Amino acid sequence: MTMAKGWILLGFAAGYVVGAAAGRKQYEKIKTTVTDLWERPEVQNTVKKVDDFVGDKAPVAHDLGAAVVDSVNDTSPDTSSGATGSGTETPSSDKPATTKPATGGTQ
């Protein structure tokens, strides 16, 4: 190893150590600030209100979501063919299989 490479590696190592220590100090400062904010009574009261609201409304949202899913399933264009959404369809026996040529695009 040449002397120049050794100094470069030493410089990177020193920068890493100093940067890691400064980064850890800033992380601890942010963590302390966030923890202090989270533990404030005003914040905890708001969290409790939101938690109660969500707990009360969750069954309603679940039922509404189920109704939307049922509505979408009922109005899908091809529900009688037995397609499972896998991207491949089996042609029915009374219709001949047809292949459409690819249009547009570049190769």
C-alpha atoms as one frame of an Amber mdcrd trajectory, in Angstrom:
protein
   0.000   0.000   0.000   1.342   3.366  -0.879   1.700   6.145   1.647  -1.001
   8.266  -0.066  -3.569   5.459   0.145  -2.711   4.974   3.812  -3.364   8.642
   4.591  -6.626   8.573   2.647  -7.837   5.515   4.560  -6.769   7.093   7.843
  -8.676  10.266   6.908 -11.808   8.298   6.081 -11.557   6.360   9.329 -11.149
   9.534  11.397 -14.053  11.189   9.571 -16.245   8.168  10.180 -15.486   8.128
  13.908 -16.100  11.863  14.324 -19.217  11.776  12.121 -20.653   8.762  13.908
 -20.207  10.425  17.306 -21.837  13.654  16.089 -24.624  11.710  14.418 -25.294
   9.741  17.577 -25.425  12.943  19.626 -27.956  14.501  17.212 -30.011  11.292
  17.204 -30.181  11.317  21.004 -31.225  14.986  20.978 -34.043  14.309  18.496
 -35.148  11.208  20.402 -35.317  13.154  23.689 -37.318  15.970  22.084 -39.807
  13.574  20.497 -40.192  11.565  23.716 -40.822  14.735  25.734 -43.429  15.875
  23.200 -45.134  12.463  23.120 -45.449  12.349  26.900 -47.164  15.759  27.171
 -50.734  15.499  28.543 -52.202  17.469  25.612 -50.698  15.043  23.118 -51.847
  11.994  25.068 -55.396  13.407  25.326 -55.471  13.882  21.551 -54.103  10.373
  20.998 -56.828   8.952  23.255 -59.549  10.873  21.379 -58.279   9.628  18.022
 -57.981   6.077  19.326 -61.558   6.162  20.667 -62.862   7.642  17.399 -61.139
   5.008  15.291 -62.340   2.251  17.621 -65.930   3.470  17.245 -65.742   3.921
  13.463 -63.695   0.860  12.504 -66.700  -1.492  12.176 -68.504   1.084  10.017
 -65.448   1.480   7.768 -65.084  -2.293   7.517 -68.732  -2.735   6.510 -68.484
   0.108   3.991 -65.358  -1.437   2.477 -67.030  -4.838   2.208 -70.034  -3.233
   0.493 -67.756  -1.526  -2.034 -65.941  -4.786  -2.782 -69.262  -6.592  -3.258
 -70.498  -3.804  -5.531 -67.354  -3.996  -7.675 -67.611  -7.780  -7.903 -71.281
  -7.556  -8.911 -70.579  -5.075 -11.707 -67.489  -6.707 -13.197 -67.986  -7.242
 -16.936 -67.199 -10.962 -17.117 -68.367 -12.686 -13.958 -69.917 -15.687 -15.684
 -66.793 -16.986 -17.459 -65.191 -18.289 -14.281 -62.118 -16.113 -14.754 -60.081
 -15.869 -11.582 -58.117 -12.775 -12.454 -54.941 -14.701 -13.170 -54.584 -13.103
 -16.580 -55.380 -16.278 -18.502 -58.850 -17.140 -19.675 -60.090 -20.471 -20.901
 -62.293 -20.048 -23.983 -65.757 -21.520 -23.644 -66.543 -24.534 -25.802 -69.203
 -22.766 -27.886 -66.862 -19.966 -29.071 -63.752 -20.487 -31.179 -60.506 -19.160
 -29.756 -59.232 -16.096 -31.592 -55.895 -14.377 -31.500 -55.607 -10.636 -32.036
 -52.473  -9.293 -33.691 -50.345  -6.929 -31.639 -50.812  -3.292 -32.591 -48.585
  -0.284 -32.068 -45.431  -0.180 -30.000 -41.818  -0.528 -31.008 -39.709  -3.607
 -31.085
